[in-house]
Amino acid sequence: MAGGVASRPYVTSLSVINNGVSTPVITNGTTTPPPLVNGAVTTVVAPFNLCAAGQTPASGVCYSTPNRVGLTVGYGNDANVGMDFSNPNFPVVPVINANSVIDMTVAMNTLGKSLGWTWVNGDLLYWQTTDLGQADATVHIKFKPASFPWVTFPQGPGPTCTASPPQNCDIQKADAELLTANLVFSLDNTLNSPDSAMAGTVFATQDAVMGYLTPGGSALAPSLDIEMASSHTKSDGSPQLGPLEALVPAATLLNLYGILPADATSAFTTTRGGDSGTNGTPTYTPWTAAVNGSDGLLVNVNDITFSVPKYHLRSKLKHLTTYGNARGGKTTIRARGARCSKKNKCVVSLYNLGRGKKLFVAHKALVLKNYLQTRPRMSLVVSSARVHRGSRYLLVVHSAAKHRKLRASGLGKVFR
């Protein structure tokens, strides 16, 4: 990639936590790799999927830079880096096992503007992004290593478990299970523009060879599709069962789905597509910046069977059709679709999401709260000083009953 190693992301800090005790490994890290010491914990950053010099980009062959950058936490193994913590060739210092927590901060360096989604092989505990949309964006993550299936791919046409996206992973049995800790940053601007609401999303898998995220649906019914790939069974012949953890950040909830983070746990449905199989019941857990590094919604699906399942995350709310006009110092916002009536009274809240194009920013300002509505077509009038021409806005409708059940939401923009 352009600029070589000096332009790649790099780890600024890394600590390993065992039994509540944190051991620093990297402090004030730079783009210069630390010297390899047998058994010492280290990291490797490397781009992949890129075309060679003079090669023409083509889907399924190679891609223009930037595309994907991988980051592996490993240990010195003679002149190489070992990545299997379950069976290291040298004693690893500090110890890393399935219960260890890796606390790591990554500087995106020159590539922060292109950061879209991130895939993690591990158990995701904490995720925080800083300065998204800027070249020097950073990522702070805490996670546990996870099982990774080692498989041998046949030569010639066959399984494409690591393709973008995975298309066929019909491999019966893994050769072995490794304990690894690695990330992949997606920098593909054909899927996510630099201003996309997808920037900063993250998902984690275990017992999977690779994961892939694709925004889907339409402007009125957006969705996320998350694919995973793995062998049908483990090396001992038992079923390969893995979990999926997907964080939908507050900015994605607001600017893509039109859903308040406080309402998100009851607003989504997750269904399986791709190859046939089974899984546990999806669960939805709120995340907060104070505890988890980010405000948002964590979607969790356990006991997933393989080879290439695709999980479709969409809102189950009624969608409001809405538009706004600003004239004479007043902004009028009209909407329909919530089915409010005198019998089924609603309360409506209006939020100003701002006029900027940075959809990865979770900005909202409350303009109107719990305004009573008894008609199917609603009209709200507020001062243009509070919702300017060109502003994006969010309407959220709850039932007027005591329990305030979430009924509908909709995104709009104020025009003339």
Order of alpha helices (4+ residues) and beta strands (2+ residues): beta-beta-beta-beta-beta-beta-beta-beta-beta-beta-beta-beta-beta-beta-beta-beta-beta-alpha-beta-beta-beta-beta-beta-beta-beta-beta-beta-beta
